[in-house]
Protein backbone atom coordinates (compact mmCIF):
# COMPACT_ATOMS: atom_id res chain seq x y z
CA UNK A 1 0.00 0.00 0.00
CA UNK A 2 1.45 3.39 -0.99
CA UNK A 3 2.02 6.09 1.61
CA UNK A 4 -0.15 9.22 1.79
CA UNK A 5 2.64 11.17 0.10
CA UNK A 6 2.90 8.61 -2.71
CA UNK A 7 -0.87 8.59 -3.25
CA UNK A 8 -1.09 12.39 -3.43
CA UNK A 9 2.05 12.68 -5.58
CA UNK A 10 0.73 10.11 -8.07
CA UNK A 11 -2.64 11.85 -8.27
CA UNK A 12 -0.99 15.20 -8.86
CA UNK A 13 1.48 13.86 -11.43
CA UNK A 14 -1.20 12.04 -13.45
CA UNK A 15 -3.62 14.97 -13.46
CA UNK A 16 -0.91 17.47 -14.37
CA UNK A 17 0.20 15.19 -17.20
CA UNK A 18 -3.11 14.00 -18.66
CA UNK A 19 -5.97 14.78 -16.32
CA UNK A 20 -8.22 12.53 -14.30
CA UNK A 21 -8.84 10.44 -17.39
CA UNK A 22 -5.16 9.47 -17.34
CA UNK A 23 -5.23 8.99 -13.56
CA UNK A 24 -8.07 6.49 -13.82
CA UNK A 25 -6.53 4.80 -16.88
CA UNK A 26 -3.15 4.18 -15.24
CA UNK A 27 -2.23 2.08 -12.21
CA UNK A 28 -2.55 5.10 -9.88
CA UNK A 29 -6.34 4.70 -10.31
CA UNK A 30 -6.11 1.36 -8.48
CA UNK A 31 -5.96 3.43 -5.30
CA UNK A 32 -8.73 5.97 -5.93
CA UNK A 33 -10.57 5.23 -2.69
CA UNK A 34 -7.36 5.29 -0.65
CA UNK A 35 -6.30 8.53 -2.35
CA UNK A 36 -9.58 10.20 -1.40
CA UNK A 37 -9.09 9.03 2.20
CA UNK A 38 -5.50 10.34 2.16
CA UNK A 39 -6.66 13.74 0.91
CA UNK A 40 -9.24 13.95 3.70
CA UNK A 41 -6.62 12.94 6.31
CA UNK A 42 -4.24 15.71 5.30
CA UNK A 43 -7.04 18.29 5.17
CA UNK A 44 -7.30 18.60 1.37
CA UNK A 45 -11.08 18.41 1.52
CA UNK A 46 -11.70 20.40 -1.65
CA UNK A 47 -9.40 18.14 -3.67
CA UNK A 48 -10.97 15.04 -2.09
CA UNK A 49 -14.40 16.26 -3.25
CA UNK A 50 -13.14 16.76 -6.80
CA UNK A 51 -11.78 13.20 -6.96
CA UNK A 52 -15.00 11.86 -5.36
CA UNK A 53 -17.15 13.64 -7.94
CA UNK A 54 -15.01 12.30 -10.78
CA UNK A 55 -15.08 8.77 -9.31
CA UNK A 56 -18.88 8.96 -9.08
CA UNK A 57 -19.06 8.74 -12.88
CA UNK A 58 -18.17 5.06 -12.51
CA UNK A 59 -20.92 2.52 -11.79
CA UNK A 60 -21.25 2.15 -8.03
CA UNK A 61 -19.62 5.54 -7.49
CA UNK A 62 -16.03 4.28 -7.46
CA UNK A 63 -13.78 2.92 -10.21
CA UNK A 64 -12.85 -0.76 -9.96
CA UNK A 65 -9.46 -1.55 -8.42
CA UNK A 66 -8.79 -3.87 -11.36
CA UNK A 67 -7.10 -1.78 -14.02
CA UNK A 68 -8.44 -3.77 -17.01
CA UNK A 69 -12.01 -3.52 -15.73
CA UNK A 70 -11.55 0.18 -15.01
CA UNK A 71 -10.14 0.86 -18.48
CA UNK A 72 -13.05 -0.96 -20.10
CA UNK A 73 -15.56 1.19 -18.20
CA UNK A 74 -13.51 4.29 -18.95
CA UNK A 75 -13.86 3.59 -22.68
CA UNK A 76 -17.63 3.90 -22.25
CA UNK A 77 -17.81 6.90 -19.92
CA UNK A 78 -15.02 8.89 -21.57
CA UNK A 79 -14.56 7.70 -25.16
CA UNK A 80 -13.00 11.03 -26.17
CA UNK A 81 -10.97 11.27 -22.93
CA UNK A 82 -12.84 14.43 -22.01
CA UNK A 83 -15.43 13.30 -19.45
CA UNK A 84 -13.43 14.72 -16.55
CA UNK A 85 -12.31 18.08 -17.98
CA UNK A 86 -14.41 20.17 -15.57
CA UNK A 87 -12.84 18.29 -12.65
CA UNK A 88 -9.35 18.70 -14.13
CA UNK A 89 -9.89 22.47 -14.24
CA UNK A 90 -11.12 22.47 -10.63
CA UNK A 91 -8.12 20.40 -9.52
CA UNK A 92 -5.65 22.59 -11.39
CA UNK A 93 -6.97 25.67 -9.57
CA UNK A 94 -5.19 24.17 -6.53
CA UNK A 95 -7.54 25.43 -3.81
CA UNK A 96 -5.70 23.05 -1.46
CA UNK A 97 -1.94 23.49 -1.11
CA UNK A 98 -1.18 19.80 -1.49
CA UNK A 99 2.58 20.03 -0.97
CA UNK A 100 2.21 21.94 2.31
CA UNK A 101 -0.61 19.70 3.53
CA UNK A 102 1.38 16.53 2.78
CA UNK A 103 4.55 17.83 4.42
CA UNK A 104 2.64 19.08 7.44
CA UNK A 105 0.75 15.83 7.97
CA UNK A 106 1.77 13.86 11.04
CA UNK A 107 0.31 10.43 10.60
ABEGO torsion letter per residue (X at the ends): XBBAAAAAAAAAAAAAAAEAAAAAABAAAAAAAAAAAAAAAAGBAAAAAAAAAAAAABBGGBBBABAAAAAAAAAAABAAGAAAAAAAAAAAAGABBAAAAAAABBX
